[in-house]
Amino acid sequence: MSQHPNAAPPAQPLSPSGREAATGLAEAHSLAALGYRQELRRGVGSFSSFAAGFSFVSILTTVFQLFGLGFGFGGAAFFWTWPLVFAGQMLVALNFAELAARWPVSGAIYQWSTRLAGKVFGWFTGWTMIVGQILTVAVAAVALQAVLPSIWDGFQIVGGSHANATPTSSTGAENAVLLGCVLLVVTTVVTIVSVRVMALVTSAGVVVELIGVSALIALLFFLPKRSATVVLHTTGAASGGSYLFAWLASALMAAYVLVGFDAAGELSEETRAPRRTTPKTIVRAVAVSGLGGGLLILAGLIAAPSLTDGNLASGGLAWVVSQRFGSVLGRLLLCTVAVAVFACTLACQTAGSRMVFSMARENALPFSRTLAKVSPRTGTPITASLVVGVGAVAALVVNIGQTALFTALSSLCIAMLYLAYLGVTGPLLWRRVTGWTARFDGEHDEDGRPAFSLGRFGIAVGAIAVLYQAAMVVNLLWPRTAVYDTTGHTWWLRWSGVLFIAGATAVGGLYYAATHRRHRAPSVIAVGAVSAAGAGGAAGAVAEAAS
């Protein structure tokens, strides 16, 4: 049959480069529907998106860093804080996954909170998140102290190779600041250079971490000193007082580890097909971290040479690895931990810089015009990255000489992140109860498939998540001397967590009040804008770009 002379020619299949260009146009169209133009470069794939969330969690970094603290409080039974925190954080992650499918924008926590609860509430949520992220970067960087001196005593620079390298000692804490500052210089440079370089480095770090975790778990289980039933006993727990309070204090370790999965959402504007990719990688990062971390803790308790001589509480898993595997294999395994620390710090800093960029883009921070600039050469927000790096260095420098550096900063930064998370899950729960979220039913991802949604389980999942987060904030900020004031004689150190958050909120409030006219200006953050890229919008944009 002959073709009609006026008929359109048949569509030709696109080449890989043509398909990539069409997808890029579709992603730019989808972002424009949310009110923004594509400035950041989309160089993050599915695995790199997972790597961002997994690296922020970084079970090797954080379990090694705080295993001794958790065990020192709760003994072997502190293991049970892990499944409790894992379950709570998975509920939070499911809520975040749904929002990531609706609003795939950088500065996710700020963006989501603002769209759910309004400009003022969202601003304070974003402010809390920025401060918490800067502190998290600092805490991740000082984790090197828990690893490097065990690999080679020459890394203990302060006081010499024979000085006490324990992170809670004066020489160990000072050396941690030194090592952390050096690491922050390196991660700042990588963060600035290119998102592709950042994604490549983070992905490589995750591969090394996954190999290291798998090897450690397998080897430790093959060298048991006791059975797994040890977790049913409180052997090694701190003596005196109620065990329940000691067990709750030991939950600090799990709470610190299982946080940061939202980093995948922070990179949404740099992720390819974010509505499809980001929800999956958020949930996957929590699931893999939960399984791997739980097995690592159990393996460490089973293989530790002793649970009662004090070494496990002071040296943590680094001591177990050194004792059980000897100098050569032990140091090789610890090298994988050092790589994980680097990747974790890089992921934390990248997420923090995107939060600063997102708020500055809304003219919501001091010097917003400068902070919101994206380098046309690197495609990264250079000034925002520098601010996060310099802020983390400052957080370390002002704590020189504080033996509670690890415990206090860890508890404080995680409490602030939990508060910021509550600034999202709380309003989301209210929106679900009032039926407002029904307007998003029927949305689709870039492939035209139904976007991730909790459906009828949303209210129940959201309610339990909010209750869990509120309880954990109280637990993290409880004025324990063993966490905030190891000397036990300084009241303001014991209450420093509460005082710092109150002070940071007050500073933010004063700034907001002084610039309230600017914050009342029109914003691109408008819920109505999402519909253009909602149901079928992203998939339709692909078809339009391909035609």
N, C-alpha and C positions, 0 to 999 in steps of 0.2 A: 504494500500500500504506500502510495506516495505521500510525502509530508505536505501539508497545506503551506502555501508560500508565505503566509503571514504568521504561521505558528512560531512560538519561541523555540530556539534551539534546545536540545536536551541538555540538562545540567551535566557538566563534566565533573568527575570526581576530583577533589582537591588533592594536590601533592602534600606531603608531610609539612613542608614549609608554609604552604597555603593554608592548611588546616590550623597550624600553629598561629598564623597571623589572624585568622578568623576567630579563633578562641580568644586571642588577646584583645581583639576589638569587642568581643562579647563581654569579657571581664571588665573592660573599661566602661562599657555601656551599663553593666550591672552596678558598678561603683558610682557612676554618674547619677543613677537613679536614687542612690542614697545621699547624694548631695556633694560628692567629691570627684575631682579629676584624678586620673592615674598619674601620680608623681613617683611613688616608689616602684621599683622594678620587680616584676613577678619572676623570681628565680627559685622559688621554693616548691618542690614537688611533694608527693604524698609521704615518702619516707623522711624527707627533710622536715616536714611539718610535724610528723611523729617525733622526730629527733629533738625538735625544739622543746616540746612538752616533756619528753622523757629525760632530756639533759637537764632541764630545770629541776625536775624531781631528783634525778641522779641518785639512785639507791647506793651506789658504791661510795659516792662522796659523803652523803649524809648519814648513812648507816655507820660507816667507819668513823665519821666525825663525832657522833653522839651515842654510839652503842654503849660506851662506858657510862655515860650519864644515865641512860635508861636502866641499865643493869644495876648501877650503884643505888638507885632509888628503890626499884621494885624487885631486884633479884631475878631469878630465872623466870618467874611468873610474869614479868613485865612483857613477855612475848604476847600476851593476850591483849595488850593495848593496840597491837598492830592490826588484827582483824577488825577491831572496833573502829579505829580511825579509817581504815581502808573502806569499810562499808559506808561510813559517813561521807567521806570524800568522793566516793563513787556516785552517791546521790547528788552531790554538788556538781560533779562533772557532767552528769546527765542533763541537768538544767542548763549548764553552760553550752553543751553540745547543741541543744535546741536553739539557743540564742545565736550561736555561731552560724547556724543555717539561715537565720533570719537577717542578721546584721553582720556580715563578714567585713568588719572595719578594724583598722589599727586602733590601739588603745581600747581594746574590747571592754574591759571592766567599766571604764568611764563612759564609753558609748552606750553600753547596755543599760547602765544605771540611769543615765540621763534620759534615754528614750522611755524608760519604764516609770521613772519617778520625778522627772522634771530637772530643770537646769541647776537649781541650787543644790539639791540632794546629790545629783550626779557629780557636781563640781567637788563636793567634799569627799565623795567616794573616790574620785580620781586622785585628789590630793593625798588621801590616806594611802592609796595604792602606790603612788610615786615614792613617798617616804619609805613605805614598807619594802618596795623593790630595791631602792638604793641600799637599805640595810641588808637585804637578802644578798645582794651582790657582794657586800663586804664580808658577810658570814661565809659565803661560798668560797671566797678567796682565801680566808684564813684556814680553811680545811686542809690546805697544804701542810700545815704544821703537824697534823695527825698522821701524815704519810711520809713526807720527804726525809725527816731525820731518821726514820726507821729503815729507809733505803740506803742512806749514806749519812753518817754522823757529821760530815762536813757541812750539811745543810743547816745544822744548828750553829748559826753564825754568832748570835748573841751569847756571850759567855764562853764560847768555844765548844768544841766537839764533845767535851766531857760534862757540859752543863746539863741541867735537868731540862729535857725536851718535852715533858708532859704539858699539854696545852693549858692546864690550870695552874702551872707554876709561873713565877715571875719571869724567868728567862724564856720559858716556852711561849708565854703570851706575847712578850716583846718580839721574839723571833717570828711569831705568827704574823704580826703586823708588817714586819719587813718583807717576808715572803709574799704576803698578800698584796702589798703595794706593787711589787715587781710584776706579779701576775696580772694585776689590773692595768698596768701600762700595756702589756701585750694584748690583752683582750680588747682594750679600747681601740688599739690600732686595727685589729682584725674586724671589729664591729664597723669601723669607719670605711675600710677599704672597699668592700663590696658585699652585697647580700648573698651573692653566689659563693664567694669565698667563705663567708660566715656559715652558710648552709653546708658547704662541703666539709669544713672543719668540724662542725657540729655532728654531721652524719658519720664522719670517720671516728669521732670520739665515741659516738653511741655504739658503733660496731665493736670497737675495742672494749667498751664497758660491758656489752652483752656477752662477749667472749670471756671477759674477766669474771663476771658474775657467775656464768655457767661453770667455768673451771673451778672457781672457789667453792661453790656449793657442792659440786661432785667430789672434789678432793676432801673437803671437810667431812662430808658424810661417810667417806671411806676410811676416815681416821677417828672413829668415835671413842670417847672416853666414858660415855654414859649413854643411856637410852633417851629417846625423845620424851619420855614421861617426866623428865626433869622440869618441864614447863608447868607441871602441876604442883610444883613446890616453890617456896619463896627463898630458896637457898641463895645467899649473897645479898639479900635485901638490907637496906639501912636499918640499923637497930633503933629501938625506941619509937614511941608514938604509934598512931594508928597505921596499920598496913594499907588501908584504903587510901589514905592521903598520900602515902609513899607511892602507891601504884598509880594514882592519878598524876603525880609529878613525873613518873617515868613515861607517861604518854607524850611528854614533850618531844621525845625522840621520833615517835611515829608521826606526830603532828607536823614536825619540821620536814620530815622526808616527803610525805605525801601531799605536797603543795607545789603550785607552779605549773600545773597542767594547762592552765589558761594561756601559757606562752604560745601555744599553737594558734590561739585566737588573736593574739597580738600581731601575728604575722599574716593575718588574713589578706591584707592588701598586697602582699608579696607572694601569696600562695596561688598556684594554678587551680582553677575550679574550686574555690574555697567553700562554697555551699555544700558541695559533695564531700570534699576532703577533710575539712577542719573538724566537723562533728565526730567523724570516725577516729581521727588521730587524738583528739582530746580523751575520748573514752579508752582508746587503746593504750595511751600513755599511762593512765591510772591502773588499768588491768595488768599490764606487763610489770609495772613497778610494784604493784601489790603482791603479785605472785612471787616475783624474784626477791623482793625484800623480805617477805615472810620466810621463805626457804633459807635465805642467807642468815637471818637472825637465828633460826632454829639450828642450822648447821654450826654456827659459831658457839652456841650453848652446848651442843653435843660434843664438839671437838676441843673445847677449851681445856688446857692442862689442869686448871683448878678453878673452882667457883668461889673459893673462900679465902684465898691468900691476898686479895686486894688488887692483884695485877689486872684482872679483867675490868674492874671498875675504873682503874687509872689509865690503862693502856688500850682498852677496847679491842676491836678486831685486829688492829695492827699488831698487837702483842700476840694474839692467837696465831696469826699467819706466820710471824717470825719464829715462834716457838715450834710450830707443828711442821713447817716445811723447810726449815733450815735457811741458811743465808742466801743461796743462789735462787732456788725456786721461790722462796718467800719474797725476795726482792723483785723478782720478775712479776709476781702477782701484784705486789704493791705498786709497780709501775703502771699497771692498768688502772689502778685507783687514782694515781696522779693524773693520768690522761682524762679520767672522768671528772676530776676536780676542775681541770681546765675547761672542758666542754660545758660543765655546769655553770661556771662563772660566766662564760661567753653567752650562754643561753639566757641567763638572768639579766645580764647587761643589755642584750639585744631587746628583750621584752620591755625592760625599763625605759630604754630610749624611745621605743615606739609609743609608750604611754605618754611620755613627755611631748613627743611630736604631735600626737593626736590632740592633746589638750591645748597645745600652743596653736595648732591650726584653727582652733575655735577662739583664739585670742583670750584664753582662760588662764594664762600664766604670765609672770613678769617676763619682759623681753620676748614676747610671743613671736614677733616677726622674725627674730633671729633664730629662735628655737624651732620654728616651723619650716625653715629652709631645707630643701633637699638638694644635695649636690648634683648638678647635671652630669658630672663626670662619674661619680661613684654610685649615684642613685640611692644614697643613704642620708639620713638626717645627722650630719656631722656634729653640729653644736649640741644637739640633744644627747648624742652618745658621749660627748665629752663631759657634759653636766653629770650624767649618771656615774661615769668613771671617777671624776673628781670628787663627787659627793661620797662615793664608797671609800675612797682613800681618806677623806676627812673623817668619816665615821671610825676608821681604824686608828688614825693618828691620835684622835682625842681620847682613845681608850688605851694608850700605851701605859703599861704598868698595872692595868686592871686584870687580876687573875680570873675574874668572872667574865672575861671577854667573850668566850665561846657561849657559855650558858645564857648570859643576860641578853646579848645581841640576838642569839638564836630565838629565844622565847619572845623577845620584843618584836622582831621582824615578822615572825609567823602570826603573832597576835594581830598585827596591823593588816597583814594579808587576809586573815580570817574576817576582820572587820570590813575590809573592802569587799570581800566576797559576799558578806551579809548585805552590803549595799546593793547587790544585784539580786540575790535569791529572795530577800525580804520583799522588795517591791514586786518581783515576779510572782511570788505567791499571792500577794494581794490582787494583782492583775488577773491571775487565774480565777480566784474566788469570785471576782466581780464580773467574769465573763469577757473581759476586754481582749484576752488573747485569742478568742474565737475568730477574730478577723484574719488571723494568719493560717487558718485551716485551708488546706488545699494548695499550699505553696509547693514549688518544685525546685530541684537543684539544676545544675547546668546540663544534666543529661535528660531532663524532663521527668525524672522520677520524683516521687513524693519526698519532700525535705524531711530531715530527722525531726521527730516529734514524740513527746511522751503521751500524747493523747489523753485518754481518760485517767491515766495514772499520774498526771501532772500535779494535781493538788496534793495527793498523798506523798509523792516523792519530794515535792517542794517543802511541805510542812515538816517532815522528818529532817530534811537537810537544814532548815532554819533552826530547829531546836538543837540539833547537834552542834551547829556552828556557834550558837550563843553560849552553850555550855562549855565549849572548848575555849572560847575567848576568856571566860571567867577563869578557867583552869590555867591558861597560859599566863595571865596577868596576876595570878595569886602571888602575893608578896612573900615568896619563899627565900629565906636567907641563902640556902644552898644553890639557888639559881641566880639571884640578883646581887647578893652581898656575901661572898665567901668569908669575909672577916667576921660577920655577924654583929658588927658594932655601929653601922651607919644606917640610920633609919631611911634617909632619902635614897640610898642605893637600893634598899629592900623594896621601896615603893617606886623605883625609877621607871618601871614599865608603865604604870598608871600615870605618873607625872609626865613622862615623855609624850605619851599619846595626848594627854590633856594640853600640853604645851604646843605640840605640833598642830592640834586642832585649833587652838587659840590663835596661833600665828596665821594659819590659813584663813580663819574667820576675820581677822583684822585686815588681811589683804583683800579678801572678798568684799568686805564692807567698804573699804577705801576705794574700790574700783567697781562698785555695784552698778554704776551707770553703764560701764562697758559690758558687764555681764548680762545686762538686760537688752543688749543689742540683738537684732535678729540672728538666728543660728541656723546652720544647715541641718542640724539635728532635728528632724521632724518625722514623727511616726508615719504620717501620710505618705512620705516619699518612698517607703519601702514597697508599696504595692506595685510600682512600676517594674520592679525587679523581682516581684514575688512569684505568684502562681504562673508558671510558664514563662516568666519574663526572661530569665537567664537562658533557658533553652531556646526561646524564640530569638534572642539576640544572636545566638550561634548560627541559627538557620539564616537569619537576615544577613549576617556578616559573610556567610558562605555563598550566598546567592550572587 
